[in-house]
Amino acid sequence: MFELRHLRLICEIAQSGSYSAAARGLGYTQPAISQQMRALEREAGTPLVTRAGRRMRLTEAGEALARRAAGILSSVAAAEDELAGIAGLRAGRVRLTAFPSGSATLVPAAIARLAHAHPGIRVSLTEAEPPEAMRALRDGEADIALTFSYGGDDGGASAGLAEIPLLDDPLMAVLPDAHPLSGRTSVKVCDLAGEAWIAGCERCRGNLLRLCAGFGFEPDIAFATDDSVAVQSLVAAGLGVALVPGLVLSASHNPGTVAVPVDPEPRRGVSAVVWPDSRTVPAVAAMLDTLTAVAAVPA
C-alpha cells in the first residue's frame, strides 16, 4: 500500500513541520512534496496532515503512520547495512562440514586465511565422513561439504550439486618400522598380499577391497576402525599394514610406522561440494576460493 518514499515523507513532515522544510530535507521541490502527500492520503483513505497557521500538523492517522514508519525505515536501514556488509564481505556466515583429516589439515589454514582477509565472516565447522557431510548439505545444515572419493565409488557430487575439485591425495603404505619392506623406496600393493590389513572408514575399506581385487587377491582385514590414529597404532604394534592418505599422515604420523610410496600410486580425490546457487553467496564463494588456494600449496 505504501512506498518507502511515502514513509520517509511522513517522517520528514513530522520532524520539520512544513512542506518546504520537508522538501529541502528530502531533495524535492515543494510542489512535488504536495503531490506525494495527496497520493499518500488517497492510499490511506483519510487526511494525514492539517494546516495550523504556517505549520503542518499530523492528524491522529498521520501520527500513527509516522510512528510505524519510523520503525519500518529503521528496520530497512538495518537490513540495507547488513546486506551491504555481506555483499562486501564485511559480514557473513559459512557452515562447513569436513572429513577428519581434511578438518585437521586444509580447513584450519583456510579458515585462518579467510579470517585474515575478511575478519567479519564467521565460519563454523562440524566433522563428518563424506556420506554424512553430503546429507548435512542436502538437509540445509551445511553450506559447504568437504568430501573425498575414490575412483569406482559414488563419492562425487550427486544430482543438482556442484563439485569443486581441490586436490588428489596419494595413499601411502604404512608399515611397522621393523617390517622387511620398510626400507623400500616404493612398494606394490601385490607385495603386501600376504599381510594382515588394518582398514579405515567404510569408504576406505571399499577402496582397499577394489584395489586388491585389481591385483588378484582379497586382503585379510584383521581390524577396521574409522580412527586414523588407531589405524597407525595398530600398525605400529605389528598387527598389520594399511593404506593411509597423505592428509592423514600430514596431520598425525606414528613414529613406530614407516610410510612408503605405492607404485602405481593410488589416490583419492578431495572436493568441496555446494548447491550451485550458493556459489554466488559472497562468504561461501570466498571460502571456496580460499580452500582452493590452500589446497594448491604443496604440503
Sequence and secondary structure as in RCSB ss.txt:
>XXXX:A:sequence
MFELRHLRLICEIAQSGSYSAAARGLGYTQPAISQQMRALEREAGTPLVTRAGRRMRLTEAGEALARRAAGILSS
VAAAEDELAGIAGLRAGRVRLTAFPSGSATLVPAAIARLAHAHPGIRVSLTEAEPPEAMRALRDGEADIALTFSY
GGDDGGASAGLAEIPLLDDPLMAVLPDAHPLSGRTSVKVCDLAGEAWIAGCERCRGNLLRLCAGFGFEPDIAFAT
DDSVAVQSLVAAGLGVALVPGLVLSASHNPGTVAVPVDPEPRRGVSAVVWPDSRTVPAVAAMLDTLTAVAAVPA
>XXXX:A:secstr
   HHHHHHHHHHHHH SHHHHHHHHT  HHHHHHHHHHHHHHHTS  EEEETTEEEE HHHHHHHHHHHHHHHH
HHHHHHHHHHHHTTSSEEEEEEE HHHHHTHHHHHHHHHHHH TTEEEEEEE  HHHHHHHHHTTS SEEEEEE 
TTSS S  TT EEEEEEEEEEEEEEETT TTTT S B GGGGTTSEEEE SHHHHHHHHHHHHHTT   EEEEE 
S HHHHHHHHHTTS BEEEEHHHHHH   TTEEEEEBSS  EEEEEEEE GGGGGSHHHHHHHHHHHHHHTS  
